[in-house]
């Protein structure tokens, strides 16, 4: 049994469940959605750790993990929109800017490498943490404030970093900690990626 793939598929399965809870049950399902969000994050942490322990961390697995992460967090975002449409509409400009930058990441990567990005960068992991805090505050406590603002700021910064990584890399590869490390790769300077990437 391939445990990392099972964990990724588990996280993928959570996406429609979270959307269904938000749409059909509404605010009464807030606690359940938050719990599923944390279970999804736990599965994301474990799949990378177990894959490296079993020495099966391949390009295919990392790409699958990256795409599932995007679907999972989008489902949380849409669930938040279903529960709090006014909050999302009030911040639609910055949210659409982040989504636009995400689309730009994919477009640039496909144009340059004919593959989707799979950086698993350090800043994107920090963004994941701020998203977790923001969505916990939003869904669990109906509060936006500083957690939401931090998630927006970190989202913009991390997307810019990924775009720079793609532009700097001489050829497609996965698990690049930052634009600086993409520059090191371009210059042929070795570094230990697992010192920076843990999931």
Biotite code that builds the C-alpha atoms (Angstrom):
import biotite.structure as struc

atoms = struc.array([
    struc.Atom([0.000, 0.000, 0.000], chain_id="A", res_id=1, res_name="UNK", atom_name="CA", element="C"),
    struc.Atom([1.370, 3.419, -1.012], chain_id="A", res_id=2, res_name="UNK", atom_name="CA", element="C"),
    struc.Atom([0.692, 5.520, 2.086], chain_id="A", res_id=3, res_name="UNK", atom_name="CA", element="C"),
    struc.Atom([1.723, 8.911, 0.611], chain_id="A", res_id=4, res_name="UNK", atom_name="CA", element="C"),
    struc.Atom([-0.646, 8.489, -2.353], chain_id="A", res_id=5, res_name="UNK", atom_name="CA", element="C"),
    struc.Atom([-3.423, 7.379, 0.013], chain_id="A", res_id=6, res_name="UNK", atom_name="CA", element="C"),
    struc.Atom([-2.890, 10.547, 2.073], chain_id="A", res_id=7, res_name="UNK", atom_name="CA", element="C"),
    struc.Atom([-2.976, 12.717, -1.050], chain_id="A", res_id=8, res_name="UNK", atom_name="CA", element="C"),
    struc.Atom([-6.186, 11.035, -2.235], chain_id="A", res_id=9, res_name="UNK", atom_name="CA", element="C"),
    struc.Atom([-7.655, 11.526, 1.240], chain_id="A", res_id=10, res_name="UNK", atom_name="CA", element="C"),
    struc.Atom([-6.963, 15.264, 1.002], chain_id="A", res_id=11, res_name="UNK", atom_name="CA", element="C"),
    struc.Atom([-8.457, 15.345, -2.490], chain_id="A", res_id=12, res_name="UNK", atom_name="CA", element="C"),
    struc.Atom([-11.606, 13.622, -1.203], chain_id="A", res_id=13, res_name="UNK", atom_name="CA", element="C"),
    struc.Atom([-11.954, 16.230, 1.538], chain_id="A", res_id=14, res_name="UNK", atom_name="CA", element="C"),
    struc.Atom([-12.460, 19.015, -1.031], chain_id="A", res_id=15, res_name="UNK", atom_name="CA", element="C"),
    struc.Atom([-15.972, 18.028, -2.227], chain_id="A", res_id=16, res_name="UNK", atom_name="CA", element="C"),
    struc.Atom([-16.973, 17.048, 1.316], chain_id="A", res_id=17, res_name="UNK", atom_name="CA", element="C"),
    struc.Atom([-16.021, 20.502, 2.610], chain_id="A", res_id=18, res_name="UNK", atom_name="CA", element="C"),
    struc.Atom([-17.925, 22.194, -0.227], chain_id="A", res_id=19, res_name="UNK", atom_name="CA", element="C"),
    struc.Atom([-20.977, 20.018, 0.383], chain_id="A", res_id=20, res_name="UNK", atom_name="CA", element="C"),
    struc.Atom([-20.966, 20.806, 4.103], chain_id="A", res_id=21, res_name="UNK", atom_name="CA", element="C"),
    struc.Atom([-20.782, 24.552, 3.438], chain_id="A", res_id=22, res_name="UNK", atom_name="CA", element="C"),
    struc.Atom([-23.462, 24.494, 0.727], chain_id="A", res_id=23, res_name="UNK", atom_name="CA", element="C"),
    struc.Atom([-26.007, 22.093, 2.202], chain_id="A", res_id=24, res_name="UNK", atom_name="CA", element="C"),
    struc.Atom([-25.549, 22.592, 5.940], chain_id="A", res_id=25, res_name="UNK", atom_name="CA", element="C"),
    struc.Atom([-24.116, 26.093, 6.170], chain_id="A", res_id=26, res_name="UNK", atom_name="CA", element="C"),
    struc.Atom([-22.890, 27.677, 9.387], chain_id="A", res_id=27, res_name="UNK", atom_name="CA", element="C"),
    struc.Atom([-23.916, 24.649, 11.456], chain_id="A", res_id=28, res_name="UNK", atom_name="CA", element="C"),
    struc.Atom([-21.080, 22.765, 9.752], chain_id="A", res_id=29, res_name="UNK", atom_name="CA", element="C"),
    struc.Atom([-18.365, 25.314, 10.607], chain_id="A", res_id=30, res_name="UNK", atom_name="CA", element="C"),
    struc.Atom([-16.662, 23.181, 13.258], chain_id="A", res_id=31, res_name="UNK", atom_name="CA", element="C"),
    struc.Atom([-16.695, 20.115, 10.985], chain_id="A", res_id=32, res_name="UNK", atom_name="CA", element="C"),
    struc.Atom([-15.136, 22.135, 8.148], chain_id="A", res_id=33, res_name="UNK", atom_name="CA", element="C"),
    struc.Atom([-12.370, 23.441, 10.419], chain_id="A", res_id=34, res_name="UNK", atom_name="CA", element="C"),
    struc.Atom([-11.634, 19.906, 11.651], chain_id="A", res_id=35, res_name="UNK", atom_name="CA", element="C"),
    struc.Atom([-11.453, 18.594, 8.076], chain_id="A", res_id=36, res_name="UNK", atom_name="CA", element="C"),
    struc.Atom([-9.148, 21.473, 7.172], chain_id="A", res_id=37, res_name="UNK", atom_name="CA", element="C"),
    struc.Atom([-6.718, 20.475, 9.910], chain_id="A", res_id=38, res_name="UNK", atom_name="CA", element="C"),
    struc.Atom([-6.935, 16.810, 8.890], chain_id="A", res_id=39, res_name="UNK", atom_name="CA", element="C"),
    struc.Atom([-6.102, 17.874, 5.347], chain_id="A", res_id=40, res_name="UNK", atom_name="CA", element="C"),
    struc.Atom([-3.089, 19.846, 6.555], chain_id="A", res_id=41, res_name="UNK", atom_name="CA", element="C"),
    struc.Atom([-1.918, 16.875, 8.630], chain_id="A", res_id=42, res_name="UNK", atom_name="CA", element="C"),
    struc.Atom([-2.161, 14.607, 5.591], chain_id="A", res_id=43, res_name="UNK", atom_name="CA", element="C"),
    struc.Atom([-0.121, 17.151, 3.614], chain_id="A", res_id=44, res_name="UNK", atom_name="CA", element="C"),
    struc.Atom([2.642, 17.128, 6.221], chain_id="A", res_id=45, res_name="UNK", atom_name="CA", element="C"),
    struc.Atom([2.695, 13.353, 6.571], chain_id="A", res_id=46, res_name="UNK", atom_name="CA", element="C"),
    struc.Atom([2.691, 12.433, 2.881], chain_id="A", res_id=47, res_name="UNK", atom_name="CA", element="C"),
    struc.Atom([6.007, 14.223, 2.266], chain_id="A", res_id=48, res_name="UNK", atom_name="CA", element="C"),
    struc.Atom([7.650, 12.859, 5.425], chain_id="A", res_id=49, res_name="UNK", atom_name="CA", element="C"),
    struc.Atom([6.572, 9.268, 4.733], chain_id="A", res_id=50, res_name="UNK", atom_name="CA", element="C"),
    struc.Atom([7.532, 9.476, 1.049], chain_id="A", res_id=51, res_name="UNK", atom_name="CA", element="C"),
    struc.Atom([11.085, 10.485, 1.986], chain_id="A", res_id=52, res_name="UNK", atom_name="CA", element="C"),
    struc.Atom([11.310, 7.859, 4.729], chain_id="A", res_id=53, res_name="UNK", atom_name="CA", element="C"),
    struc.Atom([10.245, 5.197, 2.214], chain_id="A", res_id=54, res_name="UNK", atom_name="CA", element="C"),
    struc.Atom([12.479, 6.735, -0.468], chain_id="A", res_id=55, res_name="UNK", atom_name="CA", element="C"),
    struc.Atom([9.575, 7.024, -2.938], chain_id="A", res_id=56, res_name="UNK", atom_name="CA", element="C"),
    struc.Atom([9.435, 10.808, -3.305], chain_id="A", res_id=57, res_name="UNK", atom_name="CA", element="C"),
    struc.Atom([9.224, 11.065, -7.102], chain_id="A", res_id=58, res_name="UNK", atom_name="CA", element="C"),
    struc.Atom([8.430, 13.865, -9.549], chain_id="A", res_id=59, res_name="UNK", atom_name="CA", element="C"),
    struc.Atom([5.007, 12.312, -10.222], chain_id="A", res_id=60, res_name="UNK", atom_name="CA", element="C"),
    struc.Atom([4.187, 12.166, -6.504], chain_id="A", res_id=61, res_name="UNK", atom_name="CA", element="C"),
    struc.Atom([5.299, 15.758, -5.898], chain_id="A", res_id=62, res_name="UNK", atom_name="CA", element="C"),
    struc.Atom([3.228, 17.027, -8.831], chain_id="A", res_id=63, res_name="UNK", atom_name="CA", element="C"),
    struc.Atom([0.205, 15.093, -7.579], chain_id="A", res_id=64, res_name="UNK", atom_name="CA", element="C"),
    struc.Atom([0.714, 16.558, -4.112], chain_id="A", res_id=65, res_name="UNK", atom_name="CA", element="C"),
    struc.Atom([1.011, 20.098, -5.503], chain_id="A", res_id=66, res_name="UNK", atom_name="CA", element="C"),
    struc.Atom([-2.179, 19.868, -7.576], chain_id="A", res_id=67, res_name="UNK", atom_name="CA", element="C"),
    struc.Atom([-4.108, 18.360, -4.682], chain_id="A", res_id=68, res_name="UNK", atom_name="CA", element="C"),
    struc.Atom([-2.949, 21.175, -2.389], chain_id="A", res_id=69, res_name="UNK", atom_name="CA", element="C"),
    struc.Atom([-4.357, 23.723, -4.815], chain_id="A", res_id=70, res_name="UNK", atom_name="CA", element="C"),
    struc.Atom([-7.716, 21.925, -5.080], chain_id="A", res_id=71, res_name="UNK", atom_name="CA", element="C"),
    struc.Atom([-7.912, 21.496, -1.310], chain_id="A", res_id=72, res_name="UNK", atom_name="CA", element="C"),
    struc.Atom([-7.268, 25.163, -0.488], chain_id="A", res_id=73, res_name="UNK", atom_name="CA", element="C"),
    struc.Atom([-9.593, 26.334, -3.259], chain_id="A", res_id=74, res_name="UNK", atom_name="CA", element="C"),
    struc.Atom([-12.352, 24.213, -1.710], chain_id="A", res_id=75, res_name="UNK", atom_name="CA", element="C"),
    struc.Atom([-11.739, 25.921, 1.644], chain_id="A", res_id=76, res_name="UNK", atom_name="CA", element="C"),
    struc.Atom([-11.842, 29.295, -0.100], chain_id="A", res_id=77, res_name="UNK", atom_name="CA", element="C"),
    struc.Atom([-15.109, 28.527, -1.889], chain_id="A", res_id=78, res_name="UNK", atom_name="CA", element="C"),
    struc.Atom([-16.581, 27.186, 1.352], chain_id="A", res_id=79, res_name="UNK", atom_name="CA", element="C"),
    struc.Atom([-15.709, 30.501, 3.002], chain_id="A", res_id=80, res_name="UNK", atom_name="CA", element="C"),
    struc.Atom([-17.377, 32.356, 0.123], chain_id="A", res_id=81, res_name="UNK", atom_name="CA", element="C"),
    struc.Atom([-20.516, 30.238, 0.558], chain_id="A", res_id=82, res_name="UNK", atom_name="CA", element="C"),
    struc.Atom([-20.598, 30.964, 4.288], chain_id="A", res_id=83, res_name="UNK", atom_name="CA", element="C"),
    struc.Atom([-19.520, 34.634, 4.155], chain_id="A", res_id=84, res_name="UNK", atom_name="CA", element="C"),
    struc.Atom([-20.203, 36.035, 0.664], chain_id="A", res_id=85, res_name="UNK", atom_name="CA", element="C"),
    struc.Atom([-20.050, 39.695, 1.764], chain_id="A", res_id=86, res_name="UNK", atom_name="CA", element="C"),
    struc.Atom([-16.564, 39.292, 3.245], chain_id="A", res_id=87, res_name="UNK", atom_name="CA", element="C"),
    struc.Atom([-15.294, 37.803, -0.003], chain_id="A", res_id=88, res_name="UNK", atom_name="CA", element="C"),
    struc.Atom([-17.007, 40.448, -2.150], chain_id="A", res_id=89, res_name="UNK", atom_name="CA", element="C"),
    struc.Atom([-15.573, 43.235, 0.011], chain_id="A", res_id=90, res_name="UNK", atom_name="CA", element="C"),
    struc.Atom([-12.071, 41.873, -0.631], chain_id="A", res_id=91, res_name="UNK", atom_name="CA", element="C"),
    struc.Atom([-12.650, 40.664, -4.169], chain_id="A", res_id=92, res_name="UNK", atom_name="CA", element="C"),
    struc.Atom([-9.904, 42.817, -5.722], chain_id="A", res_id=93, res_name="UNK", atom_name="CA", element="C"),
    struc.Atom([-7.015, 41.362, -3.724], chain_id="A", res_id=94, res_name="UNK", atom_name="CA", element="C"),
    struc.Atom([-8.474, 37.840, -3.895], chain_id="A", res_id=95, res_name="UNK", atom_name="CA", element="C"),
    struc.Atom([-8.752, 38.040, -7.685], chain_id="A", res_id=96, res_name="UNK", atom_name="CA", element="C"),
    struc.Atom([-5.216, 39.441, -7.812], chain_id="A", res_id=97, res_name="UNK", atom_name="CA", element="C"),
    struc.Atom([-3.874, 36.380, -5.984], chain_id="A", res_id=98, res_name="UNK", atom_name="CA", element="C"),
    struc.Atom([-5.895, 34.040, -8.204], chain_id="A", res_id=99, res_name="UNK", atom_name="CA", element="C"),
    struc.Atom([-4.621, 35.918, -11.246], chain_id="A", res_id=100, res_name="UNK", atom_name="CA", element="C"),
    struc.Atom([-1.036, 35.472, -10.071], chain_id="A", res_id=101, res_name="UNK", atom_name="CA", element="C"),
    struc.Atom([-1.704, 31.757, -9.501], chain_id="A", res_id=102, res_name="UNK", atom_name="CA", element="C"),
    struc.Atom([-2.975, 31.478, -13.072], chain_id="A", res_id=103, res_name="UNK", atom_name="CA", element="C"),
    struc.Atom([0.095, 33.413, -14.239], chain_id="A", res_id=104, res_name="UNK", atom_name="CA", element="C"),
    struc.Atom([2.352, 30.896, -12.471], chain_id="A", res_id=105, res_name="UNK", atom_name="CA", element="C"),
    struc.Atom([0.737, 28.062, -14.401], chain_id="A", res_id=106, res_name="UNK", atom_name="CA", element="C"),
    struc.Atom([0.713, 29.958, -17.697], chain_id="A", res_id=107, res_name="UNK", atom_name="CA", element="C"),
    struc.Atom([4.383, 30.923, -17.483], chain_id="A", res_id=108, res_name="UNK", atom_name="CA", element="C"),
    struc.Atom([5.397, 27.402, -16.440], chain_id="A", res_id=109, res_name="UNK", atom_name="CA", element="C"),
    struc.Atom([3.435, 25.780, -19.282], chain_id="A", res_id=110, res_name="UNK", atom_name="CA", element="C"),
    struc.Atom([4.813, 28.254, -21.823], chain_id="A", res_id=111, res_name="UNK", atom_name="CA", element="C"),
    struc.Atom([8.396, 27.800, -20.650], chain_id="A", res_id=112, res_name="UNK", atom_name="CA", element="C"),
    struc.Atom([8.494, 24.141, -19.579], chain_id="A", res_id=113, res_name="UNK", atom_name="CA", element="C"),
    struc.Atom([5.257, 22.529, -20.875], chain_id="A", res_id=114, res_name="UNK", atom_name="CA", element="C"),
    struc.Atom([4.598, 21.462, -17.254], chain_id="A", res_id=115, res_name="UNK", atom_name="CA", element="C"),
    struc.Atom([2.739, 22.888, -14.288], chain_id="A", res_id=116, res_name="UNK", atom_name="CA", element="C"),
    struc.Atom([4.792, 24.489, -11.471], chain_id="A", res_id=117, res_name="UNK", atom_name="CA", element="C"),
    struc.Atom([5.741, 22.291, -8.539], chain_id="A", res_id=118, res_name="UNK", atom_name="CA", element="C"),
    struc.Atom([8.033, 24.470, -6.438], chain_id="A", res_id=119, res_name="UNK", atom_name="CA", element="C"),
    struc.Atom([6.846, 23.673, -2.887], chain_id="A", res_id=120, res_name="UNK", atom_name="CA", element="C"),
    struc.Atom([8.683, 26.861, -1.976], chain_id="A", res_id=121, res_name="UNK", atom_name="CA", element="C"),
    struc.Atom([9.356, 28.047, 1.556], chain_id="A", res_id=122, res_name="UNK", atom_name="CA", element="C"),
    struc.Atom([7.154, 31.136, 1.167], chain_id="A", res_id=123, res_name="UNK", atom_name="CA", element="C"),
    struc.Atom([4.267, 29.043, -0.161], chain_id="A", res_id=124, res_name="UNK", atom_name="CA", element="C"),
    struc.Atom([4.511, 26.928, 2.984], chain_id="A", res_id=125, res_name="UNK", atom_name="CA", element="C"),
    struc.Atom([4.365, 30.092, 5.087], chain_id="A", res_id=126, res_name="UNK", atom_name="CA", element="C"),
    struc.Atom([1.355, 31.137, 3.050], chain_id="A", res_id=127, res_name="UNK", atom_name="CA", element="C"),
    struc.Atom([-0.256, 27.797, 3.873], chain_id="A", res_id=128, res_name="UNK", atom_name="CA", element="C"),
    struc.Atom([0.226, 28.512, 7.581], chain_id="A", res_id=129, res_name="UNK", atom_name="CA", element="C"),
    struc.Atom([-1.316, 31.987, 7.283], chain_id="A", res_id=130, res_name="UNK", atom_name="CA", element="C"),
    struc.Atom([-4.220, 30.506, 5.286], chain_id="A", res_id=131, res_name="UNK", atom_name="CA", element="C"),
    struc.Atom([-4.783, 27.955, 8.035], chain_id="A", res_id=132, res_name="UNK", atom_name="CA", element="C"),
    struc.Atom([-4.895, 30.690, 10.681], chain_id="A", res_id=133, res_name="UNK", atom_name="CA", element="C"),
    struc.Atom([-7.081, 32.948, 8.518], chain_id="A", res_id=134, res_name="UNK", atom_name="CA", element="C"),
    struc.Atom([-9.605, 30.242, 7.654], chain_id="A", res_id=135, res_name="UNK", atom_name="CA", element="C"),
    struc.Atom([-9.700, 29.059, 11.263], chain_id="A", res_id=136, res_name="UNK", atom_name="CA", element="C"),
    struc.Atom([-10.518, 32.636, 12.290], chain_id="A", res_id=137, res_name="UNK", atom_name="CA", element="C"),
    struc.Atom([-13.007, 33.134, 9.452], chain_id="A", res_id=138, res_name="UNK", atom_name="CA", element="C"),
    struc.Atom([-14.872, 29.848, 9.527], chain_id="A", res_id=139, res_name="UNK", atom_name="CA", element="C"),
    struc.Atom([-14.470, 29.003, 13.180], chain_id="A", res_id=140, res_name="UNK", atom_name="CA", element="C"),
    struc.Atom([-14.944, 32.434, 14.737], chain_id="A", res_id=141, res_name="UNK", atom_name="CA", element="C"),
    struc.Atom([-16.496, 34.610, 11.973], chain_id="A", res_id=142, res_name="UNK", atom_name="CA", element="C"),
    struc.Atom([-13.555, 37.016, 12.245], chain_id="A", res_id=143, res_name="UNK", atom_name="CA", element="C"),
    struc.Atom([-11.312, 38.323, 9.459], chain_id="A", res_id=144, res_name="UNK", atom_name="CA", element="C"),
    struc.Atom([-9.053, 41.083, 10.803], chain_id="A", res_id=145, res_name="UNK", atom_name="CA", element="C"),
    struc.Atom([-5.294, 40.638, 10.983], chain_id="A", res_id=146, res_name="UNK", atom_name="CA", element="C"),
    struc.Atom([-5.242, 36.871, 10.157], chain_id="A", res_id=147, res_name="UNK", atom_name="CA", element="C"),
    struc.Atom([-7.063, 37.511, 6.871], chain_id="A", res_id=148, res_name="UNK", atom_name="CA", element="C"),
    struc.Atom([-4.851, 40.488, 6.014], chain_id="A", res_id=149, res_name="UNK", atom_name="CA", element="C"),
    struc.Atom([-1.679, 38.464, 6.712], chain_id="A", res_id=150, res_name="UNK", atom_name="CA", element="C"),
    struc.Atom([-2.901, 35.646, 4.469], chain_id="A", res_id=151, res_name="UNK", atom_name="CA", element="C"),
    struc.Atom([-3.545, 38.117, 1.648], chain_id="A", res_id=152, res_name="UNK", atom_name="CA", element="C"),
    struc.Atom([-0.107, 39.732, 2.003], chain_id="A", res_id=153, res_name="UNK", atom_name="CA", element="C"),
    struc.Atom([1.710, 36.399, 2.212], chain_id="A", res_id=154, res_name="UNK", atom_name="CA", element="C"),
    struc.Atom([-0.279, 35.102, -0.751], chain_id="A", res_id=155, res_name="UNK", atom_name="CA", element="C"),
    struc.Atom([0.871, 37.994, -2.945], chain_id="A", res_id=156, res_name="UNK", atom_name="CA", element="C"),
    struc.Atom([4.507, 37.607, -1.839], chain_id="A", res_id=157, res_name="UNK", atom_name="CA", element="C"),
    struc.Atom([4.591, 33.824, -2.283], chain_id="A", res_id=158, res_name="UNK", atom_name="CA", element="C"),
    struc.Atom([3.016, 33.974, -5.749], chain_id="A", res_id=159, res_name="UNK", atom_name="CA", element="C"),
    struc.Atom([5.568, 36.575, -6.833], chain_id="A", res_id=160, res_name="UNK", atom_name="CA", element="C"),
    struc.Atom([8.349, 34.321, -5.529], chain_id="A", res_id=161, res_name="UNK", atom_name="CA", element="C"),
    struc.Atom([7.010, 31.359, -7.530], chain_id="A", res_id=162, res_name="UNK", atom_name="CA", element="C"),
    struc.Atom([6.818, 33.441, -10.712], chain_id="A", res_id=163, res_name="UNK", atom_name="CA", element="C"),
    struc.Atom([10.452, 34.487, -10.191], chain_id="A", res_id=164, res_name="UNK", atom_name="CA", element="C"),
    struc.Atom([11.463, 30.861, -9.567], chain_id="A", res_id=165, res_name="UNK", atom_name="CA", element="C"),
    struc.Atom([9.890, 29.779, -12.857], chain_id="A", res_id=166, res_name="UNK", atom_name="CA", element="C"),
    struc.Atom([11.477, 32.648, -14.786], chain_id="A", res_id=167, res_name="UNK", atom_name="CA", element="C"),
    struc.Atom([14.947, 32.026, -13.303], chain_id="A", res_id=168, res_name="UNK", atom_name="CA", element="C"),
    struc.Atom([15.073, 28.209, -13.590], chain_id="A", res_id=169, res_name="UNK", atom_name="CA", element="C"),
    struc.Atom([16.966, 27.068, -16.679], chain_id="A", res_id=170, res_name="UNK", atom_name="CA", element="C"),
    struc.Atom([14.889, 23.867, -16.854], chain_id="A", res_id=171, res_name="UNK", atom_name="CA", element="C"),
    struc.Atom([11.860, 22.440, -15.044], chain_id="A", res_id=172, res_name="UNK", atom_name="CA", element="C"),
    struc.Atom([12.437, 20.855, -11.671], chain_id="A", res_id=173, res_name="UNK", atom_name="CA", element="C"),
    struc.Atom([10.479, 20.463, -8.446], chain_id="A", res_id=174, res_name="UNK", atom_name="CA", element="C"),
    struc.Atom([11.008, 21.437, -4.801], chain_id="A", res_id=175, res_name="UNK", atom_name="CA", element="C"),
    struc.Atom([12.741, 24.815, -5.101], chain_id="A", res_id=176, res_name="UNK", atom_name="CA", element="C"),
    struc.Atom([12.855, 26.689, -1.760], chain_id="A", res_id=177, res_name="UNK", atom_name="CA", element="C"),
    struc.Atom([13.002, 30.220, -3.196], chain_id="A", res_id=178, res_name="UNK", atom_name="CA", element="C"),
    struc.Atom([13.935, 32.416, -6.133], chain_id="A", res_id=179, res_name="UNK", atom_name="CA", element="C"),
    struc.Atom([17.423, 32.624, -4.624], chain_id="A", res_id=180, res_name="UNK", atom_name="CA", element="C"),
    struc.Atom([17.756, 28.849, -4.817], chain_id="A", res_id=181, res_name="UNK", atom_name="CA", element="C"),
    struc.Atom([16.509, 28.919, -8.414], chain_id="A", res_id=182, res_name="UNK", atom_name="CA", element="C"),
    struc.Atom([19.382, 31.346, -9.056], chain_id="A", res_id=183, res_name="UNK", atom_name="CA", element="C"),
    struc.Atom([21.811, 28.869, -7.432], chain_id="A", res_id=184, res_name="UNK", atom_name="CA", element="C"),
    struc.Atom([20.510, 26.129, -9.729], chain_id="A", res_id=185, res_name="UNK", atom_name="CA", element="C"),
    struc.Atom([20.942, 28.410, -12.735], chain_id="A", res_id=186, res_name="UNK", atom_name="CA", element="C"),
    struc.Atom([24.558, 29.009, -11.696], chain_id="A", res_id=187, res_name="UNK", atom_name="CA", element="C"),
    struc.Atom([25.163, 25.297, -11.068], chain_id="A", res_id=188, res_name="UNK", atom_name="CA", element="C"),
    struc.Atom([25.675, 25.714, -7.322], chain_id="A", res_id=189, res_name="UNK", atom_name="CA", element="C"),
    struc.Atom([24.524, 22.714, -5.289], chain_id="A", res_id=190, res_name="UNK", atom_name="CA", element="C"),
    struc.Atom([22.409, 22.914, -2.126], chain_id="A", res_id=191, res_name="UNK", atom_name="CA", element="C"),
    struc.Atom([20.545, 20.412, 0.041], chain_id="A", res_id=192, res_name="UNK", atom_name="CA", element="C"),
    struc.Atom([16.852, 20.841, -0.686], chain_id="A", res_id=193, res_name="UNK", atom_name="CA", element="C"),
    struc.Atom([15.594, 18.741, 2.227], chain_id="A", res_id=194, res_name="UNK", atom_name="CA", element="C"),
    struc.Atom([17.155, 21.221, 4.635], chain_id="A", res_id=195, res_name="UNK", atom_name="CA", element="C"),
    struc.Atom([14.534, 23.706, 3.416], chain_id="A", res_id=196, res_name="UNK", atom_name="CA", element="C"),
    struc.Atom([11.577, 21.556, 2.402], chain_id="A", res_id=197, res_name="UNK", atom_name="CA", element="C"),
    struc.Atom([9.807, 19.303, 4.852], chain_id="A", res_id=198, res_name="UNK", atom_name="CA", element="C"),
    struc.Atom([6.520, 18.434, 3.191], chain_id="A", res_id=199, res_name="UNK", atom_name="CA", element="C"),
])
